[in-house]
């Protein structure tokens, strides 16, 4: 195996024996083969579009295939084998459609060479061996490999967001078309300029996709509101839901209503507490625990069933006993866990097994008390725009620091807690994603009633932070978003954070600090391009970075 798609990759170069996330070599290789098959699907999909006969029958499969390979999403080899088999069948069906369309248009058979991803075939017994030759290192040139992987990794993040929007009935053909264009591009010999252009186009598509998901979520569940979220527990048995999928959240709340079973969020599902549609349920108690990497002890002490709706599932440790209470759904898979099937057309997922099991479980063990505040997405913040602008004009707020992104296990991530603790009292932290757990329970106070930590929501709600920045740019009559009193101190871990980063670059944001380390998939030459064009920089010491940010550097 060779995997360097997450921030915790071994020695910041690449995992070669077993993933630092816990991913076995066999699983990593199957994921590589699935991406290889998706490239083949894209080759034919793109060619059919060129012939004027676009085929969108595989759009969902491509999104889900990319999403399934995100860090900490799916650990089930059998699921990957099934997806590869399905992908090969889909690819060959597309191939037949393309060959027929080509002959009909040109009056002759297609005989041009095709990339191996479009032609290779084999039974499941050949998957393991084939997977070894189609991974990341199959691109010999380091810079080509870097640019291709930067694109693929960004695509995985965009696919995750697009999938969430599609589940709610929101999609755009331009997003699905770009997925095929980008995947197919990695089978071609393109110039560096062409590959860089595609990476930047991926950033633009990330903006489009996050805007679409924001529209999907707010249209369906209302605009997030400022909310005090309970972090204690009740006396009833409960179900803990983690991940990002709000439709799963809605269906679980509806099915548990009146059952005597409470519902709690965990990790990136915390922002569900901010949506008006979910507040009507009295059995929606609040949030339990912290960030994704703390889930082993927190899932243990919760006592009831746990539902994983997206990535951020950590392998169980030997001492953990909750596997029989662990449920997965959507793209998530884990050997030994129960999987909740996809919803039938026009219907809902069936969570009756979780509810029945929850009724037999003791209530959660209380691990903390009190509340945390959130719900500062763009609609809510813009409603407070006059108050925010006045605070800036009066000097009460000197600077905004965007500390969005991911959390992780490395001790070096204490940097973000220390930055939050040591920022001057006239600064406001804008956050989204699980990075918030490094400081959202600190008592940092407020500025004239404006909390010093404004949590916009999930990682995809980083879009809200961009909307807020663009609105402030307009209000202050600035020509350049980089002239705002805003600094970017971003934490990254996985592929959705990369999509957010590319989105910020597309919007022209410069001077981003990125940590705890720069991505291993950036070759020295590619990193140099980002530094020279966007002034991306690694984090430094807490004191030096705070001083530089306050000076606008």
Rosetta blueprint (number, residue, H / E / L):
1 X L
2 X L
3 X E
4 X L
5 X L
6 X L
7 X L
8 X L
9 X L
10 X H
11 X H
12 X H
13 X L
14 X L
15 X E
16 X L
17 X L
18 X L
19 X L
20 X L
21 X L
22 X L
23 X L
24 X L
25 X H
26 X H
27 X H
28 X H
29 X H
30 X H
31 X H
32 X H
33 X H
34 X H
35 X H
36 X H
37 X H
38 X H
39 X H
40 X H
41 X H
42 X H
43 X H
44 X H
45 X H
46 X H
47 X H
48 X H
49 X H
50 X H
51 X L
52 X L
53 X L
54 X L
55 X L
56 X L
57 X L
58 X L
59 X H
60 X H
61 X H
62 X H
63 X H
64 X H
65 X H
66 X H
67 X H
68 X H
69 X L
70 X L
71 X L
72 X L
73 X L
74 X E
75 X L
76 X L
77 X H
78 X H
79 X H
80 X H
81 X H
82 X H
83 X H
84 X H
85 X H
86 X H
87 X H
88 X H
89 X H
90 X H
91 X H
92 X H
93 X H
94 X H
95 X H
96 X H
97 X H
98 X H
99 X H
100 X H
101 X H
102 X H
103 X H
104 X H
105 X H
106 X H
107 X L
108 X L
109 X L
110 X L
111 X L
112 X L
113 X L
114 X L
115 X L
116 X H
117 X H
118 X H
119 X L
120 X L
121 X L
122 X L
123 X L
124 X H
125 X H
126 X H
127 X H
128 X H
129 X H
130 X H
131 X H
132 X L
133 X L
134 X L
135 X L
136 X H
137 X H
138 X H
139 X L
140 X L
141 X L
142 X H
143 X H
144 X H
145 X H
146 X H
147 X H
148 X H
149 X H
150 X H
151 X H
152 X H
153 X H
154 X H
155 X H
156 X H
157 X H
158 X H
159 X H
160 X H
161 X H
162 X H
163 X H
164 X H
165 X H
166 X H
167 X H
168 X L
169 X L
170 X L
171 X L
172 X L
173 X H
174 X H
175 X H
176 X H
177 X H
178 X H
179 X H
180 X H
181 X H
182 X H
183 X H
184 X H
185 X H
186 X L
187 X L
188 X L
189 X L
190 X L
191 X L
192 X H
193 X H
194 X H
195 X H
196 X H
197 X H
198 X H
199 X H
200 X H
201 X H
202 X H
203 X H
204 X H
205 X H
206 X H
207 X H
208 X H
209 X H
210 X H
211 X H
212 X H
213 X H
214 X H
215 X H
216 X H
217 X H
218 X H
219 X H
220 X H
221 X H
222 X L
223 X L
224 X L
225 X L
226 X L
227 X E
228 X E
229 X E
230 X E
231 X L
232 X L
233 X L
234 X L
235 X L
236 X L
237 X L
238 X E
239 X E
240 X E
241 X E
242 X E
243 X L
244 X L
245 X L
246 X H
247 X H
248 X H
249 X H
250 X H
251 X H
252 X H
253 X H
254 X H
255 X H
256 X H
257 X L
258 X L
259 X L
260 X L
261 X L
262 X E
263 X E
264 X E
265 X E
266 X E
267 X H
268 X H
269 X H
270 X H
271 X H
272 X H
273 X H
274 X H
275 X L
276 X H
277 X H
278 X H
279 X H
280 X L
281 X L
282 X L
283 X L
284 X E
285 X E
286 X E
287 X E
288 X L
289 X L
290 X L
291 X L
292 X H
293 X H
294 X H
295 X H
296 X H
297 X H
298 X H
299 X H
300 X H
301 X H
302 X H
303 X L
304 X L
305 X L
306 X E
307 X E
308 X E
309 X L
310 X L
311 X L
312 X L
313 X L
314 X L
315 X L
316 X L
317 X L
318 X L
319 X L
320 X L
321 X L
322 X L
323 X H
324 X H
325 X H
326 X E
327 X E
328 X E
329 X E
330 X L
331 X L
332 X L
333 X E
334 X L
335 X L
336 X L
337 X L
338 X E
339 X E
340 X E
341 X L
342 X L
343 X L
344 X L
345 X L
346 X L
347 X L
348 X L
349 X L
350 X L
351 X L
352 X H
353 X H
354 X H
355 X H
356 X H
357 X H
358 X H
359 X L
360 X L
361 X L
362 X L
363 X L
364 X L
365 X L
366 X L
367 X L
368 X L
369 X L
370 X L
371 X E
372 X E
373 X E
374 X E
375 X L
376 X L
377 X L
378 X H
379 X H
380 X H
381 X H
382 X H
383 X H
384 X L
385 X H
386 X H
387 X H
388 X H
389 X H
390 X H
391 X H
392 X H
393 X H
394 X H
395 X L
396 X L
397 X L
398 X L
399 X E
400 X E
401 X E
402 X E
403 X L
404 X L
405 X E
406 X L
407 X L
408 X L
409 X L
410 X L
411 X H
412 X H
413 X H
414 X H
415 X H
416 X H
417 X H
418 X H
419 X H
420 X H
421 X H
422 X H
423 X L
424 X L
425 X L
426 X L
427 X E
428 X E
429 X E
430 X E
431 X E
432 X L
433 X L
434 X H
435 X H
436 X H
437 X H
438 X H
439 X L
440 X L
441 X L
442 X L
443 X L
444 X L
445 X L
446 X E
447 X E
448 X L
449 X L
450 X E
451 X E
452 X L
453 X E
454 X E
455 X E
456 X L
457 X L
458 X L
459 X H
460 X H
461 X H
462 X H
463 X H
464 X H
465 X H
466 X H
467 X H
468 X H
469 X H
470 X H
471 X H
472 X H
473 X H
474 X H
475 X H
476 X L
477 X L
478 X L
479 X L
480 X L
481 X H
482 X H
483 X H
484 X L
485 X L
486 X E
487 X E
488 X E
489 X E
490 X E
491 X E
492 X L
493 X L
494 X L
495 X H
496 X H
497 X H
498 X H
499 X H
500 X H
501 X H
502 X H
503 X H
504 X H
505 X H
506 X H
507 X L
508 X L
509 X L
510 X L
511 X L
512 X L
513 X E
514 X E
515 X E
516 X L
517 X L
518 X L
519 X L
520 X L
521 X L
522 X L
523 X L
524 X H
525 X H
526 X H
527 X H
528 X H
529 X H
530 X H
531 X H
532 X H
533 X H
534 X H
535 X L
536 X L
537 X E
538 X E
539 X L
540 X L
541 X L
542 X H
543 X H
544 X H
545 X H
546 X H
547 X H
548 X H
549 X H
550 X H
551 X L
552 X L
553 X L
